[in-house]
Amino acid sequence: MSLINYLRKHGKSKKAPIWVRVADDLSKSRKDRAEINLEKINKLTKDKDTIVVAGKVLGSGSLDHTVTIASFKIADSAKDKVLSSKGSVVSIKELAETNPAGTNVKILC
């Protein structure tokens, strides 16, 4: 089962519209998906936030606090910077399984 189908099914069965929204964002063409720099993530999040990016996280900028990032793709430099700030990087599917209701998860696009 593809990630998009999994998220739609999971979101409907758990009554969690966040996962349906992420599936809709992922179903866009590649050029229309989000590309977010760490600098923007740093500005829009607080310490210990959990975010989903239905696209790619790029390595421009830095993080000065701890965040958990779930994304479709992440640049190696971005992953290194997140881990060095004591944050974590997980797949979108892993986040949906550990947080089925999607509580306290922000979507960045």
C-alpha positions in Angstrom: 0.0 0.0 0.0 1.4 3.4 -0.9 2.0 6.1 1.7 -0.8 8.2 0.4 -3.4 5.4 0.5 -2.1 4.4 4.0 -2.5 7.9 5.3 -6.0 8.3 3.9 -7.2 5.0 5.3 -5.5 5.7 8.6 -6.9 9.2 8.9 -10.4 8.1 8.2 -10.3 5.1 10.6 -8.8 7.1 13.4 -10.9 10.2 12.7 -7.8 12.2 12.3 -8.2 14.7 9.5 -4.5 15.7 9.7 -3.4 12.5 8.0 -5.9 12.9 5.2 -4.6 16.5 4.7 -1.0 15.2 4.5 -2.1 12.6 2.0 -3.7 15.2 -0.1 -0.6 17.4 0.0 1.6 14.4 -0.9 -0.7 13.6 -3.9 0.3 16.9 -5.6 2.9 16.9 -8.3 6.5 17.1 -7.2 6.9 20.7 -8.3 3.9 21.7 -6.2 5.0 19.9 -3.0 6.5 21.9 -0.1 10.2 22.6 0.1 11.0 24.0 3.5 14.4 25.3 4.8 15.5 24.7 8.3 15.6 28.5 8.8 11.8 28.6 8.2 11.2 25.7 10.5 13.3 27.4 13.2 11.1 30.6 12.9 7.8 28.8 12.9 8.4 26.2 15.7 9.1 26.2 19.4 11.1 23.8 21.5 9.9 20.2 21.4 7.4 20.8 18.6 6.5 18.0 16.2 6.0 18.9 12.5 5.1 17.2 9.2 6.4 18.4 5.9 4.6 16.9 2.9 7.6 17.5 0.7 11.3 18.0 1.3 13.2 19.6 4.1 16.3 21.5 2.9 19.4 22.2 4.9 19.7 26.0 4.6 19.7 27.7 8.0 20.1 26.2 11.4 18.0 25.1 14.4 18.4 26.5 17.9 15.9 24.3 19.6 14.7 20.6 19.6 12.1 19.5 17.0 10.8 16.3 15.7 10.5 16.4 11.9 8.5 13.9 9.7 8.9 14.5 6.0 8.6 12.8 2.7 12.3 13.6 2.0 15.1 15.3 3.9 18.4 16.5 2.7 21.4 14.9 4.4 22.7 18.3 5.6 19.3 19.1 7.2 19.1 15.7 8.9 22.6 16.3 10.4 21.6 19.7 11.7 18.4 18.4 13.2 20.2 15.6 15.0 22.9 17.9 16.2 20.3 20.1 17.8 19.1 17.0 19.7 16.0 16.8 17.5 14.7 13.7 15.7 13.8 12.8 12.1 11.1 10.2 11.5 9.1 9.1 8.5 5.6 10.3 8.0 4.3 6.7 8.4 6.2 6.3 11.7 4.7 9.5 13.1 1.2 8.4 12.0 1.7 5.0 13.8 3.1 6.6 17.0 0.6 9.4 17.1 -2.6 8.1 15.4 -4.8 11.1 16.3 -2.1 13.6 15.1 -2.3 15.6 18.3 0.1 18.4 18.7 1.4 18.0 15.2 1.9 21.0 12.9 1.8 20.8 9.1 4.3 23.1 7.4 3.8 23.8 3.7 
